[in-house]
């Protein structure tokens, strides 16, 4: 996999399929929304959705009047399609087309959302760097919500391997953050198959 072109892979995926033909598609991202509601942020809070692509989570944030939203994805096609869907509202979002492994945030966030990006990292260097970025890029009292395939979930997604996690795995990985809640969710794909996810909510309590 050392010569694998990740960006090319995801551009090919998005160019060959509609949004509702992706296994992760959710017309209403209910789990992400419920976890976001729990943290009760102000409308001015800085929010980032990594691996956001065509997710409808940004639609919810805009509808609720949040003013400082960033969406990052490696795929330009997915970002362009999300912009097209949102129309003029897309101008209210900071869009970043970048591999998360190359992301060097210039600001700190009050809420970092990751549904199904972290589990694609199988290289320890990338995993450790991501953990550091999240931990260092949150404001004090900021929140991190992550959803990955669980130990009962798939071993691959979109033809490439993933890394499964349990609640305790995620707690150990993000040990600089305080875990607030965790539960498993069975996601029903557009093809009526089941993918088991584990979701965790964390909060940053101290500088380090």
Secondary structure in CASP SS format (residue, H / E / C, confidence):
PFRMAT SS
TARGET T0000
AUTHOR 0000-0000-0000
METHOD secondary structure of the structure
MODEL  1
X C 1.00
X C 1.00
X C 1.00
X C 1.00
X C 1.00
X H 1.00
X H 1.00
X H 1.00
X H 1.00
X H 1.00
X H 1.00
X H 1.00
X H 1.00
X H 1.00
X H 1.00
X H 1.00
X C 1.00
X C 1.00
X H 1.00
X H 1.00
X H 1.00
X C 1.00
X C 1.00
X C 1.00
X C 1.00
X C 1.00
X C 1.00
X C 1.00
X C 1.00
X H 1.00
X H 1.00
X H 1.00
X H 1.00
X H 1.00
X H 1.00
X H 1.00
X H 1.00
X H 1.00
X H 1.00
X C 1.00
X C 1.00
X C 1.00
X C 1.00
X C 1.00
X C 1.00
X E 1.00
X E 1.00
X E 1.00
X E 1.00
X E 1.00
X C 1.00
X C 1.00
X C 1.00
X C 1.00
X C 1.00
X C 1.00
X H 1.00
X H 1.00
X H 1.00
X H 1.00
X H 1.00
X H 1.00
X H 1.00
X C 1.00
X C 1.00
X C 1.00
X C 1.00
X E 1.00
X E 1.00
X E 1.00
X E 1.00
X E 1.00
X E 1.00
X C 1.00
X C 1.00
X H 1.00
X H 1.00
X H 1.00
X H 1.00
X H 1.00
X H 1.00
X H 1.00
X H 1.00
X H 1.00
X H 1.00
X H 1.00
X H 1.00
X H 1.00
X H 1.00
X H 1.00
X H 1.00
X H 1.00
X E 1.00
X E 1.00
X E 1.00
X E 1.00
X E 1.00
X C 1.00
X C 1.00
X H 1.00
X H 1.00
X H 1.00
X C 1.00
X C 1.00
X C 1.00
X C 1.00
X C 1.00
X C 1.00
X E 1.00
X E 1.00
X E 1.00
X E 1.00
X E 1.00
X E 1.00
X E 1.00
X C 1.00
X C 1.00
X H 1.00
X H 1.00
X H 1.00
X C 1.00
X C 1.00
X C 1.00
X H 1.00
X H 1.00
X H 1.00
X H 1.00
X H 1.00
X H 1.00
X H 1.00
X H 1.00
X H 1.00
X H 1.00
X H 1.00
X H 1.00
X H 1.00
X H 1.00
X E 1.00
X E 1.00
X E 1.00
X E 1.00
X E 1.00
X E 1.00
X E 1.00
X E 1.00
X E 1.00
X E 1.00
X E 1.00
X E 1.00
X C 1.00
X C 1.00
X C 1.00
X C 1.00
X C 1.00
X C 1.00
X E 1.00
X E 1.00
X C 1.00
X C 1.00
X E 1.00
X E 1.00
X C 1.00
X C 1.00
X C 1.00
X C 1.00
X C 1.00
X H 1.00
X H 1.00
X H 1.00
X H 1.00
X H 1.00
X H 1.00
X H 1.00
X C 1.00
X C 1.00
X C 1.00
X C 1.00
X E 1.00
X E 1.00
X E 1.00
X E 1.00
X E 1.00
X E 1.00
X E 1.00
X E 1.00
X E 1.00
X E 1.00
X E 1.00
X C 1.00
X C 1.00
X C 1.00
X C 1.00
X C 1.00
X E 1.00
X E 1.00
X E 1.00
X E 1.00
X E 1.00
X E 1.00
X E 1.00
X E 1.00
X E 1.00
X E 1.00
X C 1.00
X C 1.00
X C 1.00
X C 1.00
X C 1.00
END
